[in-house]
């Protein structure tokens, strides 16, 4: 992943976020070619950075 990954891009649906190339959704150069990778904000909403997995309870 890129060092400066945008946390709240204006139009995430226009870009493929699958690699560091950030190609236009209609012109992917990585060779994948199947479909674009969505930005986390599209999946989890504006607060996607605040999400975290809950730690399991420690067994005593």
N, CA and C atoms as a LAMMPS dump frame, in Angstrom:
ITEM: TIMESTEP
0
ITEM: NUMBER OF ATOMS
180
ITEM: BOX BOUNDS ff ff ff
-5.0000000000000000e+02 5.0000000000000000e+02
-5.0000000000000000e+02 5.0000000000000000e+02
-5.0000000000000000e+02 5.0000000000000000e+02
ITEM: ATOMS id mol type element x y z
1 1 1 N 0.844 -1.17 0
2 1 2 C 0 0 0
3 1 3 C 0.889 1.233 0
4 2 1 N 0.39 2.293 -0.554
5 2 2 C 1.161 3.525 -0.674
6 2 3 C 1.437 4.153 0.694
7 3 1 N 2.489 4.938 0.749
8 3 2 C 2.843 5.601 2
9 3 3 C 1.834 6.683 2.368
10 4 1 N 1.267 7.355 1.369
11 4 2 C 0.286 8.407 1.624
12 4 3 C -1.055 7.989 1.041
13 5 1 N -1.67 6.997 1.652
14 5 2 C -2.971 6.509 1.21
15 5 3 C -4.029 7.513 1.616
16 6 1 N -4.83 8.019 0.676
17 6 2 C -5.844 9.017 1.029
18 6 3 C -6.939 8.419 1.899
19 7 1 N -7.213 9.053 3.01
20 7 2 C -8.199 8.52 3.945
21 7 3 C -9.625 8.898 3.572
22 8 1 N -9.831 10.057 2.972
23 8 2 C -11.163 10.514 2.583
24 8 3 C -11.115 11.158 1.198
25 9 1 N -10.927 10.361 0.141
26 9 2 C -10.878 10.936 -1.208
27 9 3 C -12.247 11.484 -1.623
28 10 1 N -12.241 12.488 -2.503
29 10 2 C -13.495 13.125 -2.917
30 10 3 C -14.377 12.188 -3.735
31 11 1 N -13.799 11.437 -4.65
32 11 2 C -14.566 10.528 -5.514
33 11 3 C -13.884 9.17 -5.56
34 12 1 N -13.999 8.37 -4.508
35 12 2 C -13.299 7.083 -4.486
36 12 3 C -13.769 6.118 -5.557
37 13 1 N -14.982 6.284 -6.051
38 13 2 C -15.519 5.374 -7.052
39 13 3 C -14.854 5.523 -8.424
40 14 1 N -14.075 6.575 -8.618
41 14 2 C -13.425 6.818 -9.902
42 14 3 C -12.051 6.149 -10.02
43 15 1 N -11.54 5.597 -8.931
44 15 2 C -10.182 5.061 -8.883
45 15 3 C -10.204 3.599 -8.471
46 16 1 N -9.262 2.831 -8.994
47 16 2 C -9.041 1.47 -8.506
48 16 3 C -7.967 1.559 -7.431
49 17 1 N -8.247 1.055 -6.247
50 17 2 C -7.341 1.173 -5.104
51 17 3 C -6.563 -0.107 -4.848
52 18 1 N -6.492 -0.998 -5.832
53 18 2 C -5.884 -2.305 -5.646
54 18 3 C -4.373 -2.328 -5.585
55 19 1 N -3.705 -1.301 -6.048
56 19 2 C -2.24 -1.234 -5.988
57 19 3 C -1.817 0.229 -5.896
58 20 1 N -0.533 0.477 -5.979
59 20 2 C -0.026 1.843 -5.843
60 20 3 C -0.188 2.691 -7.099
61 21 1 N -0.746 2.136 -8.171
62 21 2 C -0.886 2.899 -9.411
63 21 3 C -2.092 3.825 -9.4
64 22 1 N -3.136 3.476 -8.644
65 22 2 C -4.347 4.29 -8.541
66 22 3 C -4.889 4.677 -9.92
67 23 1 N -5.129 3.69 -10.756
68 23 2 C -5.615 3.924 -12.111
69 23 3 C -7.078 4.344 -12.097
70 24 1 N -7.48 4.971 -13.183
71 24 2 C -8.896 5.265 -13.369
72 24 3 C -9.658 3.954 -13.442
73 25 1 N -10.872 3.95 -12.97
74 25 2 C -11.667 2.719 -12.93
75 25 3 C -11.883 2.124 -14.312
76 26 1 N -11.784 2.929 -15.347
77 26 2 C -11.989 2.444 -16.706
78 26 3 C -10.695 2.094 -17.425
79 27 1 N -9.549 2.293 -16.785
80 27 2 C -8.266 2.08 -17.453
81 27 3 C -7.237 1.501 -16.486
82 28 1 N -7.476 0.298 -15.992
83 28 2 C -6.571 -0.306 -15.012
84 28 3 C -5.334 -0.872 -15.701
85 29 1 N -4.164 -0.519 -15.204
86 29 2 C -2.909 -0.914 -15.827
87 29 3 C -2.209 -2.057 -15.103
88 30 1 N -2.741 -2.541 -14.001
89 30 2 C -2.048 -3.552 -13.209
90 30 3 C -2.165 -4.948 -13.81
91 31 1 N -3.039 -5.121 -14.789
92 31 2 C -3.201 -6.428 -15.393
93 31 3 C -4.322 -7.234 -14.793
94 32 1 N -4.916 -6.758 -13.718
95 32 2 C -6.027 -7.464 -13.098
96 32 3 C -7.183 -7.545 -14.091
97 33 1 N -7.678 -6.4 -14.502
98 33 2 C -8.665 -6.318 -15.555
99 33 3 C -10.067 -6.79 -15.219
100 34 1 N -10.278 -7.47 -14.101
101 34 2 C -11.611 -7.986 -13.821
102 34 3 C -12.539 -6.885 -13.317
103 35 1 N -12.205 -6.245 -12.25
104 35 2 C -12.973 -5.117 -11.734
105 35 3 C -12.124 -4.336 -10.745
106 36 1 N -12.526 -3.124 -10.474
107 36 2 C -11.741 -2.247 -9.616
108 36 3 C -11.86 -2.656 -8.155
109 37 1 N -10.828 -2.33 -7.391
110 37 2 C -10.831 -2.558 -5.955
111 37 3 C -11.387 -1.307 -5.282
112 38 1 N -12.389 -1.472 -4.464
113 38 2 C -13.031 -0.338 -3.803
114 38 3 C -12.157 0.21 -2.68
115 39 1 N -12.301 1.485 -2.414
116 39 2 C -11.641 2.137 -1.282
117 39 3 C -12.389 1.714 -0.015
118 40 1 N -11.709 1.6 1.123
119 40 2 C -12.381 1.206 2.365
120 40 3 C -13.557 2.102 2.745
121 41 1 N -13.51 3.362 2.371
122 41 2 C -14.612 4.273 2.703
123 41 3 C -15.906 3.848 2.002
124 42 1 N -15.774 3.186 0.837
125 42 2 C -16.953 2.707 0.116
126 42 3 C -17.586 1.51 0.811
127 43 1 N -16.787 0.713 1.478
128 43 2 C -17.288 -0.472 2.168
129 43 3 C -17.782 -0.167 3.579
130 44 1 N -17.022 0.643 4.312
131 44 2 C -17.271 0.815 5.744
132 44 3 C -17.764 2.2 6.146
133 45 1 N -17.807 3.14 5.224
134 45 2 C -18.298 4.478 5.538
135 45 3 C -17.198 5.438 5.958
136 46 1 N -17.611 6.646 6.289
137 46 2 C -16.656 7.711 6.622
138 46 3 C -15.798 7.411 7.838
139 47 1 N -16.277 6.585 8.747
140 47 2 C -15.523 6.296 9.967
141 47 3 C -14.694 5.016 9.854
142 48 1 N -14.293 4.656 8.649
143 48 2 C -13.585 3.387 8.449
144 48 3 C -12.272 3.31 9.212
145 49 1 N -11.637 4.421 9.487
146 49 2 C -10.375 4.399 10.24
147 49 3 C -10.598 4.118 11.726
148 50 1 N -11.808 4.376 12.199
149 50 2 C -12.113 4.154 13.606
150 50 3 C -12.47 2.711 13.913
151 51 1 N -12.735 1.927 12.868
152 51 2 C -13.096 0.522 13.066
153 51 3 C -11.882 -0.269 13.498
154 52 1 N -12.082 -1.162 14.394
155 52 2 C -11.029 -2.095 14.775
156 52 3 C -11.664 -3.363 15.317
157 53 1 N -10.969 -4.411 15.172
158 53 2 C -11.467 -5.701 15.631
159 53 3 C -11.336 -5.783 17.147
160 54 1 N -12.374 -6.271 17.774
161 54 2 C -12.328 -6.407 19.225
162 54 3 C -11.406 -7.558 19.599
163 55 1 N -10.594 -7.334 20.593
164 55 2 C -9.678 -8.381 21.064
165 55 3 C -10.474 -9.455 21.784
166 56 1 N -10.142 -10.704 21.561
167 56 2 C -10.846 -11.778 22.262
168 56 3 C -10.511 -11.729 23.754
169 57 1 N -11.44 -12.199 24.571
170 57 2 C -11.207 -12.235 26.016
171 57 3 C -10.05 -13.181 26.312
172 58 1 N -9.183 -12.771 27.192
173 58 2 C -8.044 -13.609 27.579
174 58 3 C -8.541 -14.774 28.442
175 59 1 N -8.088 -15.953 28.121
176 59 2 C -8.48 -17.13 28.905
177 59 3 C -7.704 -17.125 30.222
178 60 1 N -8.409 -17.328 31.303
179 60 2 C -7.762 -17.296 32.617
180 60 3 C -7.311 -18.678 33.03
